């Protein structure tokens, strides 16, 4: 009998830690931290850690797209 994985992969979870969010966006953890400090993306403080909603990261990325004329 195989037990269910109690630690789902980052692509399966809704809330990501900074390193996971950076990997998800293809950015660095410091870039994600700078977005948090600038309050450019919503976050959930968990003690000294931050959680980021995958949907908010998608919205941020979509809003950063530029359109060519």
Secondary structure, 3 states (H helix, E strand, C coil): CCCCCCCCCCCCCCEECHHHHHHHHCCCHHHHHHHHHCCCCCCEEECCEEEEEHHHHHHHHHHHCCCCC
